[in-house]
Amino acid sequence: METIDARGLLCPEPVVLVQKAIKAAPAEATVLVDAMAAKENVTRFAKSRGYEVSASEKDGEFTLTLTKK
């Protein structure tokens, strides 16, 4: 499973990193972000590419798990 650490990055950088990472169509990937806007944008992008997204939050940081449908 690939892990993308996009903490501290401003949009659109987290989405760009995810876009590059999923070009190989991994079955699953984890994305770490620390901004609500990044969480929402990555979620929207991943769903548009056929991934289901589950999210958890701890201490202001979000862990997004992307799973290919």
N, C-alpha and C positions, 0 to 999 in steps of 0.2 A: 504494500500500500504506500502510495506517495503522500508525503506531508509537505504542505506549502505554508511557510511561515510568512504571513503578510502583516504581522503586527507592526505598528508604527508607520505604515505606508498610507498615503492618501489616495483616494480614488482618482483616476481609474487603475492605479497600479495593482491592487489586489485582483481585480478582474483580469487584467492582462496576464498576470502570473498564472491564474487558473486556466485561462484560455490556452497558454503555452503548454501547461501540464496535461491538459486533457486531449491534446491533439493525438496522442497515442491511444486514446479511448480506454483508459484504465477502468477496471470494474469498480474500483473504489479509490477515493482520495480524501485526505483530511486537510482542511484549511483553517489556519489560526488567524484571527483578526481581532482588533481591539477597538473598533468603531462600529456603531450601529449602521451607519451608511454603508460601510464596506460589507457588513453582514447581509444587508438587504440587497445590495448590488450583486454580490457573489451568488447569493441564493437565486435571484432572478435569472442571472446568466446561466447558472448550472441547470436550472429547470428548463431553460430554453434549448439546452443541448441534450435533453433526455435523461438527466440525473434527478434522483430523489434526494432531498436534502433534509438532514436532521441536524438540529443545533442544540448546543448546551452552552451555558454561560457560567463563568466562575471568576469572581473578582474583576469584573469589567472586561474580561476577555471571552471571546466566543470561539468554540470549536465546532466547525461545520463538517459533517461527514457526508460526502457525495457518493451516491451509489447508483451505478448505471441500471436503468430499468430493463 
